[in-house]
Every structure is written in C-alpha cells, then in structure tokens.
C-alpha cells in the first residue's frame, strides 16, 4: 500500500453540491481499493489563471492509501471526469495528517475581517519609516563628529 495525496480543483458550480460529489468520489475510491485517511474541503478560491473559462475553483485535498496499479486507474477516471478541472496525484513517503496551508489560510481569511488587517499594516510601516529616518540622522551626526 502506497500513500498518496490527491489535490482536486473542481468546477466552482459544484460548491453547493460538494457533499454529493464527495459521496460519489469516496465510492469510486473504495471501489479502487483506496483507503481515505483524511479529507480537507477547502472551498472556493480564486485561481491564478483561468481554467476552462473558470476564474474560481473548489479545492479539495485527499490523503489516501492504495495500490499503485489502482492509482493509474484513478488518474484516467479523473482525466475524464467533467466536474474535475485540475487534479494532482502525488505519491508521498510520510503522509501529513496536519492541516494544509491552504486550509489554514482559508480559515484565517474567514475569521479576520479585511478592514482590520489593512488598517494595522500602514501603522507599522509608518513606525518603520520613522525609525529609519532617526537612524539616518544619527549616522549623519556621527559623520560630522568624525570630521
């Protein structure tokens, strides 16, 4: 049994019907003798570039175990599945059962309002600018003393 990580980008129209897709896909995996260790339903995210005229995609990450010959069959099933717009199947030595960076990032953006973070950043930049100008005046004063 090999460990795999499967990343799926689904048609964004499936976001509301992800539970139906999940049950259908889990049945496909079990039919291929895969064992599902973990599922991360990340949700809709903006794509870096347009894929099949979609600007957003629904992300899901599966941690699975199964035989290598079944992985080839899974690849062909994913290739012809119309609901999957991109997929990546990776063989991993040690599966990570921690939350992925995508999931952590999506949780943080949902928790933190954008207004608060945008207001905090300029304040820290202003402090940095004031400190750097003070350092420059100290350097100029030291240069004058040396002359």
HELIX and SHEET records of a PDB file:
HELIX    1   1 UNK A   12  UNK A   17  5                                   6    
HELIX    2   2 UNK A   18  UNK A   31  1                                  14    
HELIX    3   3 UNK A   68  UNK A   79  1                                  12    
HELIX    4   4 UNK A  101  UNK A  111  1                                  11    
HELIX    5   5 UNK A  114  UNK A  146  1                                  33    
SHEET    1   A 4 UNK A  35  UNK A  51  0                                        
SHEET    2   A 4 UNK A  54  UNK A  66 -1                                        
SHEET    3   A 4 UNK A   2  UNK A  11 -1                                        
SHEET    4   A 4 UNK A  84  UNK A  92 -1                                        
END                                                                             
